[in-house]
C-alpha cells in the first residue's frame, strides 16, 4: 500500500515543485499552496459522486457529452470555482505567475488523489502511464487556468474576458483529451501529439507569466 500511495503522490509533487520553483521573485507561502492542493483533492469526492449518478442514470451516452460535459466541464468548473472562491481575491495572489502556482496546485491536488484511488483499484503497474497522461494533463490545465486568472486579476478592464478564458480553455482542452481516448482504439497514437502540444502551450504561457512578473518587478523597483 505504501508503494502505491508513493507512486500516486510522486508525479504530482514533482510537477508542482517544478512550477513552484519557477517563481523567480516572491515564492508563494507553502501553507497557501498546500491548502490549495488539499482543496483540489477534496473535489474528487463530490465529482466522483456526480459522475457516478450521471453514469447510473445514463445521462450521457455520447462520447462527446461524456468527454466535454461529464469530465471536462464538470471537473474544470469545480476547480475553477475553488480557485475563484479561495484564491482569486487573496492578497497573496499579487503577481501574474502566482495564478499558475495556485492553478497547478488545485489541479494536482485533484489529480493526485484521483491517481491514488485509481492505482489502489487497478495496480501500481499503471503508475508511469498515469503520471505521463492524466496527472500531467491536469497540471497543464491548471497552468492555463491560472495564467488566465492572472490576466483577469491584473487587467481590470478585460476581467470578464480573461475569467471566461480561465474556464473555457481548460474545459475545451480537457474535453478534447478525453474525447481522443474515448473514441480511438489507437488513442496512444493520437494523444501523444496532443500532450506535446499541451506541454508546449502550457510552458509558453508559464514563460509569458514570468516575463510579466519581471516587467512588473522592474517597473516598481526602478
N, C-alpha and C positions, 0 to 999 in steps of 0.2 A: 504493500500500500504506500509506503514511504517513497518508493521509486516512482510510482505512478503520479503521486502528488508533486514530487520534484520535477518530473518530466512535464507535468501540466503547467507548473508555475514558471519554469526556467525561461521559455521563449518570451513570455510576456514581460518579465522583469528585464531581460536583456534588451528588448526593443525599447521599453520605457526608459531604461538607463541611457541608451543611445540618444534619444531625443532630449532627455532632461539635461544631459551633459553638454549638449549643443547650445544651451542658453548661455550666451557669452558675457552678459553684463550683470544681470541680477537673477540668480537662480531662485526658483520658487521654493517656499518653505516645504520641507519634506512632509510635514503634517498635512498641509493642504493637498499635496499630490497624493499622499496615502488616502486621505479622506475621499478624494475624487475616485480613486481606484476602488475603494470599498463601495461607494455609491454605485459605480458601474457594475460591480459584482452582484450587488443586491437586486439589480434589474433582471438578472437571469430568471428568478423565480416567477415574478408576475408575467414575464414574456413567455416563458415555457408553458405556463398555465393557459394563457390566451391562445397560444399556438395549438395546444392540445385540444382546447374547446373547438377551435376552428376546424381542426382535423376530424374530430368526432362528429361534428355537425355537417361535415362535408361542404363547407362554405366555399372552398377554393379548389376546384378540380383542375383548372387550367394551370399549366406550368408558369404562365405569365403572372397570374394572380398569386400563385404560391411564392414566386421569386420576388415580385415587386411589392406585394401587399403584406402577405403573412410573414415574410422575412425582412425584406429591405425597408419598407416603410415602418413597420411595427418596431423593429429594433433600433433603427436610426432615430425615429421620433422620440422614443423613450430616452435614448442617450442625449439627444438634443435638448429635451425638456429638463433633464437633470443638470446639464451644463448651464442652461439659461437660468434656472432657479437658484442653483447653489454657487455658481462661479461668475457668471457674466457681470454682475454688479459688485462683486467683491473687490476691495481696494488692492488686493494682491495682483489682480489682473490689470496690470498697468503698462504692459508692453505688448506689441503685436505677437511676438513669439510665445508669450505666455499662453495664448489661446491654444497653440499647438501642444504645449506640455500638458495642459489640462484636458484637451480633447483626446489625446493619446491615452492619458491616464484613465479617463472614464471608459473609453473603448476597450482598453486592455484589461481593466477590471472585469468587464463583462466577458471578454474573450477567454480570460484565464480560468474563471470558474466554469464556464461552459466547456472549456478544454479538459479540465479535471474530471468533470462529470462524464464526458464522452470517453475518456481513457479508462475510467473505472468500469464503464459499461462494456467497452469493446476491446480493451487491452493496450498495453504500453507500446506494442509494435506499430501503432498508428501515430506515435508521438512526433516523428520527424515530418510526416506529411501534414499533420495538424499545425505544426509550427510554421511550415513554409506557406501554407494556404490560409486557413481560417484565422489563425492568430495574427499573421502578418496583414491580411486584408483588413481586419477590424482596426488594427493600429493605423493603417493608412487612411481608412475612412475617418478616423479620429483626427489625423493630421489635417485633412481637408476641412472637416467641420470646425476645428479650432482656428484654422487660418482665416476662414470667412467670418467667424465670430470676432476675431481680432480686427478684421476690416470694418465690421459693423460698429465695434466699440469706438474705434478711433477715426471713423468717417461719419460723424453725426448726420450730415446732410443726406447720406445714402444708407442710413442704418437699416431701413426695411429691406432694401435690395440685398444687402450682404447677409442679413439674418435669414432671408429666404434662401439664399445660396448655401448657407451653412447647413440647412436641412436637405435641400433638393439635390445638391451634388453628391453627398454621401449616399442618400437614398437611391439615386439613379445608378451609381456605380455598384452599390451593394446588390441591387436588383439584377444588374447585368451579370455580376459574378455568379449569383445563384441560378440565373436562367441558363448560363453556359453549362453548369454542372447538371442541372435537371434535364436538359434537352439534348445532350450529346453523349453517346456511348463512349466516344473517344474524347471525353471532356478534357483530359490532361493535355491533349494537343492544342486545344483552344484556350485553356485557362492559363497556360504558360505565357504566351504573349500578352494576355490581359494583365497578369501580375507584373510583368516587366514594365508595361505602360503605367500601371498603378504606382509602382515604386518610383518611376521616373517623375511622374506627375506630383506625387507626394513630396519627394525630396526637392523638387523645383520650388514648390510652394513654401517649404520649410526654409530654403535658402532665401527666398524673397522676404519672408518674415524677419529673418536675421538681418538682412540688409536694411529693412525699415527700422529695426531696433537700433542699428548702428547710426543711421541718419538722425534718429531722434536723440540718441546719446550725444552725438557731435553737435547738434543744434543747442541742446541745453547746457553742454559743457563748454562750448566755445562761443 
